């Protein structure tokens, strides 16, 4: 298998810890606003569960392209109603942009820095450019380029998201390696000719929801951290 020229990364869950970040933002908001009785961990999980279904009408063409901030806000309003939380407009907008401030897993910044020394490293995320850039500045994530949903006007796992991302950089799918903590993402990329690397994030969904790793040899590489992936790829 030839070495890839570009590594493309899923971001939410693979590079950053969305659950702990959103839970902490909720707790800080609740304390500042005197909101009591809310399990912010459950709130984070419920908000995130709406993520995939909200993109489906766009994938199928039933709804035109809309960036993730808008979908996140629609999902936030539904989650606030579910949990009986009433927020003013500035607080709602600030909370919605918590996704711009997600904290990386501890191994992500140093691991990505090592990988960047040998490969082009790119996001291939459903996050839009503004969100990804803000998150990178917040978490010291050294991306070379932001690819994925907004540049391709499509949401994973639609084939366009992967294929157009490779094309933008003048590469074939076989010259790219998709890196993700989600088997479905990797399977979609592999089906289009991408090489694959699985990074295990057992605690992505919080306490009591441990993620099991796929069987050995399911993907080209299977690791437990970005640092481990860097070592496996000779960085």
C-alpha positions, 0 to 999 in steps of 0.5 A: 500500500503506497503512503498517502499524500494527505490525511483527512480527519473527522473532527467531532469525536475523533479530534475533539471531545464534544461530550465533555466540552458541551457538558462543561459549557452547559454547566457554566451556563446553568451556574451563570443563569441560575438554572437548576435541575438539568443534567447537562451530560444528558443535554449534550447527548440529546443535542448531539443525537439530533445532529445526524437526522438534521443533515439527512434532508440536505443529503437527499436534496429535500433541503438546500445547503445550510451550514452546521451553525444553523442546524446546531441552533435548530437542534439546540432550540428543540433540546432546550424545549425538551429539557424545559430550559428558557434562555435569552437570545444572547445566551442561546447564541453563545451556547450554540457557538460552544461547538466552535470551542470544543476541547481537543483530546489531549493526544490530538495537538501533539499527534497532529503536529507530528503527522503534519511533518510528513503529510498534508493534514486536512479536516474532512468534517461536517463542520463549516469553515468558520467553525473549524478555524475557530476550533483550531485556534481555540485548541491549537490544531495545526490544520493545513487546509479545511475540506469537507462539508462547506467546500463541497456543499455536502454532508458526510457520508455523501460521496461528494464530500469525500471525492470533492475534498480529494479533488480540491487538493489535486489528489486521487482518493487512493492518495488520501487516508481518512482518519476517524473514530467512527467505522461508518465514516471510514467505510464510506471513505474506503468504498470510494478508494480512500485508505483508512485509519481508525482512532479509538475514542472509547469515551466519546459519548460520556460515562456509561456509553463505552465505545467498542473498537472494531475487530482487528484488520477492519481498517488499514490502521487501528490505533488508540491515539493520534500519537500512536497513529503518528508512530505507525506512519513513521512520523 
